[in-house]
Amino acid sequence: MNINDLDIGDVVYAAKDITDDGSMPESTEGETLAQAGARGVIVMKGHIEETPESHVFLVRFEDETLTLGRPIGCWEEDLMSEAG
């Protein structure tokens, strides 16, 4: 399934370790925000105004206790629709 076909409430998985690029409040640049394979849920979907074909997703990933974390901005290539 194409990630761009998914919508709010759909389950996704981190395709790779997702790290802070310096844009996350209360995080350190380079900090791992979600480990590869972590399960998450899409809470918002949008695009970049200058490039409408570039989709961005806000995803809340589960931690090791299965608690959803804060929303993380992800690009299509950061996500997969099935556990790998």
Contacts in CASP RR format, 6 or more apart in sequence:
PFRMAT RR
TARGET T0000
AUTHOR 0000-0000-0000
METHOD contacts of the structure
MODEL  1
MNINDLDIGDVVYAAKDITDDGSMPESTEGETLAQAGARGVIVMKGHIEE
TPESHVFLVRFEDETLTLGRPIGCWEEDLMSEAG
1 81 0 8 1.000
1 82 0 8 1.000
3 12 0 8 1.000
3 55 0 8 1.000
3 57 0 8 1.000
3 76 0 8 1.000
3 79 0 8 1.000
3 80 0 8 1.000
3 81 0 8 1.000
4 55 0 8 1.000
4 76 0 8 1.000
6 12 0 8 1.000
6 42 0 8 1.000
6 45 0 8 1.000
6 57 0 8 1.000
6 81 0 8 1.000
7 42 0 8 1.000
7 45 0 8 1.000
8 42 0 8 1.000
8 43 0 8 1.000
8 44 0 8 1.000
8 45 0 8 1.000
9 41 0 8 1.000
9 42 0 8 1.000
9 43 0 8 1.000
10 41 0 8 1.000
10 42 0 8 1.000
10 81 0 8 1.000
11 39 0 8 1.000
11 40 0 8 1.000
11 41 0 8 1.000
11 81 0 8 1.000
12 39 0 8 1.000
12 40 0 8 1.000
12 41 0 8 1.000
12 42 0 8 1.000
12 57 0 8 1.000
12 59 0 8 1.000
12 79 0 8 1.000
12 80 0 8 1.000
12 81 0 8 1.000
13 37 0 8 1.000
13 38 0 8 1.000
13 39 0 8 1.000
13 40 0 8 1.000
13 79 0 8 1.000
13 80 0 8 1.000
13 81 0 8 1.000
13 82 0 8 1.000
13 83 0 8 1.000
13 84 0 8 1.000
14 34 0 8 1.000
14 35 0 8 1.000
14 36 0 8 1.000
14 37 0 8 1.000
14 38 0 8 1.000
14 40 0 8 1.000
14 61 0 8 1.000
14 74 0 8 1.000
14 78 0 8 1.000
14 79 0 8 1.000
14 80 0 8 1.000
15 36 0 8 1.000
15 37 0 8 1.000
15 77 0 8 1.000
15 78 0 8 1.000
15 79 0 8 1.000
15 80 0 8 1.000
16 36 0 8 1.000
16 78 0 8 1.000
17 32 0 8 1.000
17 34 0 8 1.000
17 35 0 8 1.000
17 36 0 8 1.000
18 32 0 8 1.000
18 33 0 8 1.000
18 34 0 8 1.000
18 61 0 8 1.000
18 72 0 8 1.000
18 74 0 8 1.000
18 78 0 8 1.000
19 30 0 8 1.000
19 31 0 8 1.000
19 32 0 8 1.000
19 33 0 8 1.000
20 27 0 8 1.000
20 28 0 8 1.000
20 29 0 8 1.000
20 30 0 8 1.000
20 31 0 8 1.000
20 33 0 8 1.000
21 29 0 8 1.000
21 30 0 8 1.000
22 28 0 8 1.000
22 29 0 8 1.000
22 30 0 8 1.000
24 31 0 8 1.000
24 33 0 8 1.000
24 72 0 8 1.000
27 33 0 8 1.000
33 61 0 8 1.000
33 72 0 8 1.000
34 40 0 8 1.000
34 59 0 8 1.000
34 61 0 8 1.000
34 72 0 8 1.000
37 83 0 8 1.000
37 84 0 8 1.000
38 61 0 8 1.000
38 62 0 8 1.000
39 61 0 8 1.000
39 62 0 8 1.000
39 83 0 8 1.000
40 59 0 8 1.000
40 60 0 8 1.000
40 61 0 8 1.000
40 62 0 8 1.000
40 68 0 8 1.000
41 59 0 8 1.000
41 60 0 8 1.000
41 68 0 8 1.000
42 57 0 8 1.000
42 58 0 8 1.000
42 59 0 8 1.000
43 58 0 8 1.000
43 59 0 8 1.000
43 60 0 8 1.000
43 71 0 8 1.000
44 57 0 8 1.000
44 58 0 8 1.000
44 71 0 8 1.000
45 55 0 8 1.000
45 56 0 8 1.000
45 57 0 8 1.000
45 58 0 8 1.000
46 55 0 8 1.000
46 56 0 8 1.000
46 57 0 8 1.000
47 53 0 8 1.000
47 54 0 8 1.000
47 55 0 8 1.000
47 56 0 8 1.000
48 54 0 8 1.000
48 56 0 8 1.000
54 75 0 8 1.000
55 75 0 8 1.000
55 76 0 8 1.000
56 73 0 8 1.000
56 74 0 8 1.000
56 75 0 8 1.000
57 73 0 8 1.000
57 74 0 8 1.000
57 75 0 8 1.000
57 76 0 8 1.000
57 79 0 8 1.000
58 71 0 8 1.000
58 72 0 8 1.000
58 73 0 8 1.000
58 74 0 8 1.000
59 71 0 8 1.000
59 72 0 8 1.000
59 73 0 8 1.000
59 74 0 8 1.000
59 79 0 8 1.000
60 68 0 8 1.000
60 69 0 8 1.000
60 70 0 8 1.000
60 71 0 8 1.000
60 72 0 8 1.000
61 68 0 8 1.000
61 69 0 8 1.000
61 72 0 8 1.000
62 68 0 8 1.000
62 69 0 8 1.000
63 69 0 8 1.000
END
